[in-house]
Amino acid sequence: MYRVYHLTDKEKDKIVKIRWDGDTHYYDVFETQEEYAAEQKRLDEINAEYEKNKEYYLKNCKGGTY
């Protein structure tokens, strides 16, 4: 099933980005390219931290039962 997102009049001349977190779609609306870049940097930092923690967990996982 596909969902169509229609821009509102407030969003028409702005930067709109869709992102998926595995459960929910988010529609982010940015006024300027700088605001978009700052949000992308924040999301990249979160993803880098996640990947680091995932790598550490997989490296140190003993495979035992809990």
C-alpha positions in Angstrom: 0.0 0.0 0.0 1.3 3.5 -0.9 0.6 6.6 1.0 0.6 10.0 -0.7 1.7 13.1 1.2 0.4 16.4 -0.1 2.3 19.5 0.7 0.3 22.2 2.5 0.6 25.8 1.4 3.0 26.5 4.2 5.3 23.7 3.0 5.3 24.5 -0.8 8.5 26.6 -1.1 10.4 24.8 1.6 12.7 21.8 1.8 10.7 18.7 2.7 12.5 15.4 3.5 10.9 12.1 4.3 12.7 9.6 6.5 11.8 6.1 7.8 12.9 4.9 11.2 11.7 1.3 10.7 8.3 1.9 12.1 7.1 5.4 11.2 7.5 7.8 8.3 8.6 11.3 9.3 8.1 14.4 7.1 10.6 17.1 8.1 10.1 20.6 6.7 13.1 23.0 6.7 13.1 26.7 6.1 16.8 26.9 4.9 19.5 24.7 3.6 21.5 25.4 6.8 18.7 24.1 9.0 18.5 21.0 6.8 22.3 20.5 7.0 22.2 20.8 10.8 19.4 18.2 11.1 21.3 15.9 8.7 24.4 16.2 10.8 22.5 15.4 14.0 20.9 12.3 12.3 24.4 11.2 11.0 25.8 11.4 14.6 23.0 9.3 15.9 23.5 6.7 13.2 27.3 6.6 13.8 26.7 6.1 17.6 24.2 3.3 16.8 26.7 1.6 14.4 29.5 1.9 17.0 27.3 0.4 19.7 26.1 -2.4 17.4 29.7 -3.3 16.4 30.7 -3.4 20.1 27.8 -5.6 21.0 28.4 -8.0 18.2 32.1 -8.2 18.9 31.5 -8.9 22.6 28.4 -11.1 22.3 29.1 -14.5 23.7 26.1 -16.1 22.2 24.8 -17.5 25.5 21.3 -17.7 26.7 20.0 -15.1 29.1 
